[in-house]
């Protein structure tokens, strides 16, 4: 985590956000909100990879363009 510029204790908080996005996607009434939040979450993960210089594969670029 520290290699990516995040504090070492940020792992559990990131996991909670990912689980909350997944829970919102499962519930039909909040699925659209969950989709928006999950898209932002995955876009942020790709940007974090670009920050440390590990991004740039074609699949990551396509996902970034879609988010």
N, C-alpha and C positions, 0 to 999 in steps of 0.2 A: 504494500500500500504506500509506503513512504517513497518508493521509486517513482510512483505516478504523481507525487505531489500531494497526497492525501495523508492526514494524520494516521498513525498506526491504530488508533481506536475507532476509526470510521467504519470498519468492516461490519459490525453488527447493525449500525444505523442504515447502511446501504442495503443490507439484507432485509431489514424491516420495510424499507421503502419498496423494494422489489416484491416482497410478499404482499404488501398492501395493493400494489398495482395488479398483481395476479388475482387477489381476492375481488377487486372491483371488476375485473374482466369476467369472473365466473358468475357474478350476480347479474341477471339480465337487465334490471333497471339501471344499473350503473356501468354497463359494459362500454358505452361510448366514452364516459369519463375515464375508465380504466384503460381504454385504447389510447386516448390522448396522453395520459400520464406514462404509460409504458413506452410510447413512441419517444417522448421526451427523455425518459430514463435511458433507453438504448442509444439515442442520439448523444446523450451526455457521456455514455461509456465509450463511444467511438471517438468523440472529441478528446477524451482523456488519453486514449491510445495515441492520437495524433500529437498530443502535447509532449509525450515522452519519446516520440519518434518511432513508434512501433506500428503505426497505422499506414494505410495506403494500399491494401489489397483490393482488387476489383470488387469483391463482395462487400467490403466495408464502405467503399465509395458509393455503391448502389444503395446500401442501407442508409447512409448519410443523406443521399439525395432524396430518398423517400421520406425521411423524417423531417 
